Structures are given as structure tokens and as C-alpha cells.
């Protein structure tokens, strides 16, 4: 979670992070357009690499 938070801060993203026993759920969207942008998908791929 700390690595995701640091990456999000560096990239200018503000994901919602839910931490529960045995799992973490990350939700992202761009507030300006009330949806997803290419940047959100790039950030998701970077987060996947951190987890892998």
C-alpha cells in the first residue's frame, strides 16, 4: 500500500484504496470527466507491476 501511495502521489493520481483482511482493492477514475482516461489505465498497469 505504501508503494502504491508513493507512486500515485508521484504520478498525480488519487486512487481510493480499500485494505481488508487478505486483499486490497484500488479504484481509480478521473473526476474531471467522471470516467476513465488513458492515464488511469497506465497507472493501473504500473500498480499491477508493483504487485507482481
FITI-438609 format. One record per residue: residue in one letter; z, y, x of N, C-alpha, C, O in turn. Coordinates in pm, whole numbers, plus 50000, padded with zeros to 5 digits. Atoms other than C-alpha are relative to their C-alpha. Last residue first. Layout:
BEGIN
{site "a" {Z Y X} {Z Y X} {Z Y X} {Z Y X}}
...
END
This chain:
BEGIN
{site "x" {50060 50123 49951} {49068 49121 50367} {50037 49969 50138} {49993 49867 50193}}
{site "x" {49932 50118 50057} {49296 49374 50204} {49954 49870 50061} {50027 49771 50062}}
{site "x" {49859 49997 49957} {49186 49664 50424} {50074 49874 49956} {50158 49822 50029}}
{site "x" {49995 50037 49858} {48822 49566 50374} {50142 50002 50054} {50178 49919 50137}}
{site "x" {50020 50144 49990} {48869 49571 49997} {50006 49954 50144} {50063 49849 50174}}
{site "x" {49872 50061 50036} {49011 49924 50025} {49989 49848 50008} {50082 49782 50055}}
{site "x" {49910 49978 49886} {48697 50036 50211} {50137 49937 49972} {50196 49877 50062}}
{site "x" {50042 50092 49895} {48479 49880 49940} {50090 50013 50123} {50124 49913 50187}}
{site "x" {49958 50135 50040} {48678 50061 49670} {49963 49897 50106} {50041 49807 50135}}
{site "x" {49856 50009 49976} {48631 50391 49857} {50052 49861 49964} {50134 49805 50037}}
{site "x" {49984 50006 49853} {48255 50338 49866} {50147 49985 50035} {50184 49906 50121}}
{site "x" {50037 50136 49961} {48259 50259 49492} {50012 49982 50152} {50051 49875 50198}}
{site "x" {49895 50091 50045} {48452 50579 49420} {49970 49856 50042} {50061 49783 50082}}
{site "x" {49886 49986 49909} {48210 50782 49634} {50115 49908 49961} {50184 49855 50048}}
{site "x" {50031 50083 49884} {47918 50651 49429} {50115 50003 50100} {50146 49901 50163}}
{site "x" {50108 49947 49918} {48082 50808 49127} {49973 49903 50114} {50049 49808 50135}}
{site "x" {50012 50046 49862} {48291 50664 48847} {49881 50065 50069} {49777 50090 50009}}
{site "x" {50067 50128 49976} {48393 50833 48525} {49997 49967 50148} {50074 50022 50227}}
{site "x" {49934 50100 50085} {48556 51137 48367} {49929 49865 50011} {49900 49800 49910}}
{site "x" {50105 50054 50088} {48305 51366 48542} {50055 49897 49902} {49980 49843 49821}}
{site "x" {50099 49898 50035} {48554 51597 48711} {49895 49950 49902} {49852 50023 49813}}
{site "x" {49956 49922 50116} {48832 51335 48695} {49894 50101 49955} {49879 50125 49835}}
{site "x" {50013 49860 49964} {48656 51093 48927} {50028 50084 49876} {49956 50075 49776}}
{site "x" {50109 49934 50073} {48780 50742 48873} {49999 50145 50045} {50096 50194 50103}}
{site "x" {50058 49875 49953} {49004 50496 49053} {49896 50051 49902} {49827 49972 49837}}
{site "x" {50096 49945 50095} {49243 50219 48954} {49951 50134 50053} {50030 50219 50093}}
{site "x" {50041 49865 49965} {49428 50004 49207} {49892 50044 49902} {49793 49973 49882}}
{site "x" {50118 49962 50077} {49626 49696 49105} {49969 50146 50030} {50056 50233 50020}}
{site "x" {50019 49855 50000} {49870 49527 49340} {49871 50029 49925} {49771 49959 49943}}
{site "x" {50132 49941 50020} {49999 49175 49300} {50006 50152 50013} {50111 50214 49999}}
{site "x" {50115 50085 49966} {50274 48927 49379} {49864 50061 49978} {49763 49992 49993}}
{site "x" {49968 50120 49923} {50556 49110 49199} {49874 49917 50021} {49815 49868 49925}}
{site "x" {49917 50093 50076} {50409 49438 49080} {50024 49877 50086} {49960 49859 50190}}
{site "x" {49948 50107 49916} {50260 49743 49250} {50095 49916 49916} {50193 49967 49862}}
{site "x" {49893 50073 50069} {50044 49970 49037} {50040 49883 50090} {49958 49797 50122}}
{site "x" {49965 50127 49937} {49836 50221 49233} {50120 49941 49926} {50226 50003 49918}}
{site "x" {49876 50048 50060} {49654 50507 49062} {50027 49862 50059} {49938 49777 50059}}
{site "x" {49998 50115 50090} {49393 50638 49302} {50138 49979 49937} {50240 50017 49993}}
{site "x" {49865 50008 50055} {49386 50992 49441} {50008 49885 49900} {50016 49908 49779}}
{site "x" {49992 50073 50127} {49085 51023 49668} {50146 49995 49956} {50237 50006 50038}}
{site "x" {49992 49906 50111} {49036 51288 49938} {49998 49934 49863} {49959 49996 49764}}
{site "x" {50130 49994 50068} {48912 51041 50201} {50000 50097 49882} {49895 50121 49822}}
{site "x" {50102 49960 49903} {49209 51094 50436} {49864 50022 49933} {49788 50111 49972}}
{site "x" {49972 49860 49962} {49455 51081 50148} {49892 50053 50093} {49843 50165 50076}}
{site "x" {50032 49916 50116} {49297 50763 50012} {50021 50148 50033} {49938 50232 49997}}
{site "x" {50145 49992 50011} {49304 50601 50356} {49959 50092 49885} {49869 50174 49901}}
{site "x" {50046 49920 49887} {49674 50683 50402} {49847 50017 49995} {49797 50127 50018}}
{site "x" {49961 49861 50020} {49758 50555 50055} {49951 50091 50110} {49902 50201 50082}}
{site "x" {50086 49949 50108} {49560 50235 50105} {50032 50148 49976} {49941 50230 49962}}
{site "x" {50135 49981 49942} {49733 50177 50440} {49903 50054 49896} {49819 50138 49928}}
{site "x" {49997 49883 49912} {50075 50237 50284} {49864 50027 50060} {49823 50143 50073}}
{site "x" {50000 49882 50081} {50000 50000 50000} {50000 50125 50086} {49935 50224 50053}}
END
